[in-house]
Amino acid sequence: VTFAGLAYFRMARLTAKHGWCEVTAYAFAGYGFLLASMGQEDEAFRFAELALGSTRTDFARPEVIMMVHAFLAHFQKPVNMSLQPLLAGYRSGLETGDTMCGTICMSVYAHVFFFSGLSLATLATDMRQFAYQLKLCQQNLALAFVIPCEQLALNLSGETEDPIDVSPESMKRDLESYHDELFNETSTSEDVPLSMALYFKAFSAYLFNDLDVAKETIDKLLARKTKRLDGTQIMNIFFAFVDGIVSFALIRSNKRKAGKYRALAKASMKELGRYAKKRSLNVAGLLSLLLAEKASLSEKNPEVLRKKYGEAIRQLTQGGFVHFSAIANELAAMRMIEANDEYWAEFYLILAAEKYVAWGAVAKVRDMKKHHPVVAEKGPNTDKAQLAVDSSKRGSSQFDSNVDSLTGASRFSHIGSLKASAVSGSVLGQSSIIAGSTNLSASTIADKLTFGESQHSSLTQRSSQHSSQRSSLTPGA
């Protein structure tokens, strides 16, 4: 346990003993982070709820928002439900002078937006605007996490010559003097911006079937001391998925020299499986897809494979992950091609291309057309899609050059229409508490808090409102 972990534990104990104060929310969020890093995700989520309930409704503390929605909320909530709170944390940080936590909220926002599978064109446009604000605030670390997201979105949208290039050189124009410190490829230090850029590069290379680049990039990641973000950050789920999906492709291409990639694939499924056991809504489909890929190494019956990939596609579609669903459909098509099942191969290829276009990955669909004539003949029109992308770029972002940076983050009216299936088709988790015998219990903390009369009634009211919201989002409720 680190010094920070001991501090979180001490803060939570003091709150239980002496009652609520202005840093109670931070204590709960920090202790939840500590529990999550120890593998007690259910109890960690309960403390995340306590942290949000202990925060004044008219004031979003950026450090609390950052910890809850980067590390804890995704255990039991659809990931895209964190977008609006993260924007609120960013705005609050700028308004109150806590620019560091506020801008970190923005970098987490970029990760959540990408993970949710929302429009790549919107992501690229908004990250360009946010990058400008981060430069003004001289928040280079947050900028280093935002720029790779922008670069990947530009590549997949077909706006760059090389869709695989998420290299440090491609981002040097945005990071200037801070670039060499954060993106030194020869370094094995524990700074993680380079690791994120490398994962995006491996993901891009995989999408465009350049396994040589994917292998080289994964090998670089394996050589680094730290290739993950801290704790249970949402992007660690994506990183584990990339480890697994690229490893299975490398195993398939060269089974004789695939020992370390088999181990990496096994480790990635184990990591995702731990989240899946905790009923994480954002992991089940990714794990099912990796399990389908594993089964396809030995299983040759196309009907069995269709069921396995079909289950992954169903889960990913229900969760609203259009980009991961597109990958699942494309992989199912590859397995049907190997089985000489032309009907299902065409079915999955066309569906994959449509989903890639819906995501905004025009460059990917153009690449598919080069390798699969049926996509060129029957697939979506990428020229029209490009026009839609250009139109989206002009109109999707509500930033305006005349809008002050302190109020610019209040945009995104379209967030209200975020994939309703991801919310309506999800269960927000069980209300029971699984508490370790050596840990503070969230329910015990709630019982022992000695609030003032008005503070206590206010928190109780917010808690009941939150419970009713959870019930309304639960199917069958």
N, C-alpha and C positions, 0 to 999 in steps of 0.2 A: 504494500500500500504506500503510495506517495505521500509527501507532506500535504499536498492539496487534498488528498483523500481523507487524511486525518483531520484536516481543518473542516471539511464538509461534515464529517461525523460529529465533531465537537460542536459545530454550529447547530446541527439538528438536535443534539442533546440539550443544549442550552435553551433552545426554543421549547422543547418539551417541558423543561423544568421551570422556565421563567415566563413563557408566553410569547405572544406575537410582537414583532418589531419591524422596522422598515426593511430589514434584510432577510426576513423570514423566507420570502419567496426564493431568494437566491440560495439559502441554506437547503430548502427542500429540493430545488433543482440540482444543486451540487451533490446532495446525498443520493438522489435518484441516479445521477451519472455514475457515482461510485458503485451503487448496487448493480447497475447494468453492466459495468466492466467486470463485476464478479459473477456474472451469469444469472442474476436474479431479475430478469426483465419484467416479470409481472409486478413485483413490488416496486421496481423502479418507475413503472408507468403510473402507479398509484401516487408516488411522490411527485411526479410531473403534474398530475391533476391538482394535488395540494398546492404546488408552487403557483400554478395559474390561478387557483382560487384565492390565494393569499395576496395577489397583485391587485392594486386598485384598478377598477374597470376603465377609468379615464386616463390611465398612464401605463404604457407598455414598457417595462424595463427591458432594455435590449439584451442585457446579459442573461436574464431569465428566459426570454424568448429564444435566444440563441441556443442555450443548453437544452431546453425542452424540445424544440422542433428540429434540432440537428441530431440529437442523440436518443431521444426517448419517445416522442410522439408516434414514430413510425411503427412501434411495436404493435399497436392496436388500432391505429387510424389510417385511412387511405393517405398516402404520402402527399397528394396534392392539396389536402386540407391544411397543410402547413404554409402554403404560399402567402396568403393574406397576413397571418401573424408575423411572418418574417419581414414582409414589407413594412408592417407597423413598427417592428423593432428597429428597422433601418431608419425610418423617419424619426422615431423617438430618439435614437442615438445622435442624429444630426441636430435635432432641436435642443437637446439637453447638453451637448458638448461631449457625450460619450461616443466619439467617432469610431474608436477601435471596435467596440462591441457592435455598434450600429452597422459598420461596414462588413464585419464578419457575418452579420445577419444577411447582408446582401450576397455574400459569396455562397452561403448555404442556400439562399434562394435560387441562385443559378444552378446549384447541384440538384435541388428538388425539382426545379422546372425541367431540367434535362431528364431526370429519372422518371418523371411523370409521363414523358412521351408527348408533350405538347409541341406546338408549332416551332420548328427549327428556325424559320424566318423571324418569328417574333423573338425567340431567344437571342438570335444574333443581333437584331436591332436594339433590343433593350440592354443587352450586355455592353454594346458599344456606348450607349448613353451612360450606363452606370460606370463603365471604365473611365469615362471622362470625369465624372464626379469623384471617383476614387483617386484619380491623379490630383485633382484640386485639393483633396483632403490629405494627400501624401500618405495614403494607406496602401503601401506597396504589397504587403503580404496578402491582403484581401484581393488586390488587383491580380496577383499571381494565381489565384484560384478562379477568378472570373474569366481571364483571357483564354485559357484552354477551352472553356465551354463555348466562348464566342468563335474560336478558331474551328472547332469541330463542327459547329452549326453552319458556318460559312462553307466548309468543305463539303458537307453532305448536301447542302442546298445547291451545289453546283456553281458557287461563286468564286472558286479558286481553280487554278490549273491542275493541282495535284490534290485529290481528295484524301489522300493518306497522310499528307504532311501536317502533323500536329507537333512538329519538331520545335525545340527551343528557338531555332533561327527564325521560324515563321512568326514567333511572338516577340521578337526582340524589339521591334518598332514600338511596342506598347509599354515595355518595361524599362527601357533605357538603361541607366546605370545599374539598376537593381537586378537586371537580368542575369548577369554572370554569377551573382551570389546564389540565386534561387534555382537556376537551371543549368548547373554544371554537371554534364553527363558523366564526367570522370569521378565525381564525388560519390561516396557511399554514406554520406552523413544522413542524419535523421530528418532533414527538411523534406517535406512531402509534396510541394508543388510540382517538382520534376516527376515524382511518381504518378501524380494525376495526369500529367501530360503524356507520360509513357503509356498509361492505361488507355487513354483516349486514342493514342497512336496504334496500339495493339488492336483495339476495337475497330478502328477504321480499316486497318490492314485486313482484318478478318472479314469485314463486310465486303471488301473488294477482292477477296480471294487471293491476296498476296501473302501466302503463308511464310515466305522467307522473311519478310519484314516483321510479320507477327511473331515468328519464332525468335528473331533477333531481339525484339522489344521485350518479350516475356523473359528471355534470358537475362537482359539487363535488370529487369525488376527482381528476378530471383537473386541477383548478386547484391542487391541493396539491403542495408540493415533494416530499414523501415520502408515498407511499401504500402502501408495502410494509414488512414487518418486515425486520429485519436479515438479510443473507446468504440462506441457503437454508432458512429456517424453513418448516416444513410448511404453515402457513397461507398462504404465498405461492402455493402451488399452488391452493388454494381461491380466493384473490383473482383469480388469472389466469383461472380457470374462470368466475367471476362476470363479469369484464370481457367475456369472450367470449360467454357465453350471453345476457347482457343486450344486448350490442351486436347480436347477430343478431336478437333480438326487435325492437329499435329500427329496424334496417335493413328488416325485413319490414313494419313499420308505416308507414314513410315513406322510401321508397327515394331520393327526390329530395334529401333533406337528411340523408343518412347518411354523408357523407364521413369525418368524424372517427371514426364508429363502425366503419366498415369498417377503418380503420387500427388501431383498438383491438382489433377481433376478430383481425386479422392478427397483431398483436403478442402477443396472448394465446396463439394457437396456436403461434407461434414459441417462446414461453417454455415451454409445456407440451411441445412437440416436442423441446426440448433435453433435458428430463428423460427423455422416452420413449426417446430414442436411447441413454441410459445404462441402459436396461432397468429403470427405476423401476417397481415393482409397483403403485404407487398413482396412476399418471398415465394409463396406456394407455386406460382406459375413458373418462375425461374428454375426452381428446384425440379419441377416436373419435366421441364425441357432438358435439363442436364441428365436426368434419369432416362429420358427417351433416347438421348444421344448415347448414353452408356449401353442401353439395351441394343441399339442398332449395330454395335460393333460385332455382336454375335447372332442376333436375331435377324432372319432373312424373310420371315413371313410378312408380306405387305399388310395383311389385315391386322396383325398384331401391332405392327409399327404405327398404322393409322390410328389405332385406339390410343396408343401412348402419346403420340404427337397431338392427337385430337384433344386429349385431356389437358395438355399444356396450353394449347391454343385457346381452349374454353376458359381456363383460369386467367390467362393473360388478357383476353378480350373482356372478360367480366370485370377485371381490375382496371380497365381503361388504358392498358399499356400497349398502345398501337404499334410502337417501334419493336418491342419484344415479341409481340404477336406476329409482326411481319417476318422477323427472323425465324420464328417457329414454323411458319408456313413455308418459308424458303427451304428450311432443313427437311421438312416433310416431303417437299417436292424432290429434293435430291435423293432421298431414300426411295421414292417411287420410281425415279429414273433408273436407279440401280436395280430395281426389281422389274424393269421393263413394263411398268404400268403407266401407259401414256395418258390415260384419262385422268387419273388422280394427280399425276405429275403436272399436267396442264392446269388442273383445278387449283392446286396449291400455289403454282407459280403466279397465276393471274391474281389470286387473292393477296399474295405477298407483295406484288407490285402495287396493287391498289392501296395497301396499308402503308407502304413506304411513301407513296405520293401524299397520302393523308398526313403523314408525319412531316412531309416537306423534303424528304431525301431524294430530290430529283436526280442527283448525280448517281445514286445507287441504282435507280430504275434504268437510267441510260446505260449503265454497265450491264444490267441484266439483259437488256435488249441485244447487246453485242454477243452474249453467250447463249441466249435462248430465243430462237426465232419466233416462238409462239407468243412471247411477251411483246416483241416488236409488232406482231400482227394483231394481237387481240388485247394487249395490255393498255394501260392508261396513257393518254397523250401527254408526254412530258413537256411539250412546248406550251400547251395550255396550262399545265401545272406550274411552269416557270412564270407565266404571266400572272397566275394567282399568287405565287410567291412574291413577285415584285409588287403586286397590289397590296399584299399583306404587309410588306415592309413599309410601304408608304402610309398605311392607315392603321396598323395594329398598335403601334406604340403611341401612347398619349403624352409622351414627352414633347415639350415645345421649347425651342431655343430661348424663349422669353420667360419660361417658368422657372422660378427660383428653385435651387436644388433642395431646399428644405421641404418643399411641398410636392416636388416632382414624383416622389415615391408613392403618393396617394393614388396613382392611376391604376390601370388594370380593371376597368369595369367588366371586362370579359371573364374575369376569374369566376364570377357567379355562375357561368355556364360550363364550368369544368366538368368533364365527363361524369354525368350523373350516375352512370352505371357503377363507377368506382365507389360511390357513396351508397346508392340504394341497394347495391348487391353485396354490401360488406357488413360484417358483424364487428362491432367495436370492442369485443372482448368480454371476458367474464368479470363480474364485480367482486368475485372472491379474492382474498389475499393469500398469497403463498409466502409466508415470512420465515426466514431462517431463525434458528433459536438464538443466534448471537447478534441479530440485527434489530434495529429499531423497527417497529411495525408502523405502517402508515395510519392504521386505525388507532393505535395507541397514542401516536402523536396527536391525532385529531381530538382524542378524548382529553388529553392533558393540557391542550392549549388554553391559556387563561386570557381570553380576549376580553376587552371591554364590552359592555352590553351591546352597544350599537355595532361595534366591529364584528361581534359574534353573530348577530342576527343578519348582518349584511353578507357574511361569508356563508351562512347556512342557506340564505336565499339563493346565492349564486350557485351553490352546490346542488340544490334541488332543481334549478333551471338547467344546469348541465346534465343532470341525470335524466330529465325529461327529454332533452335534446338527444341524448344517447338512445333512449327508448324509441324515439320517433325515427331514428336512422337504422334501427335494427329490424331486419325482415321479420314479418309476422307480428311485430309489436303493435 
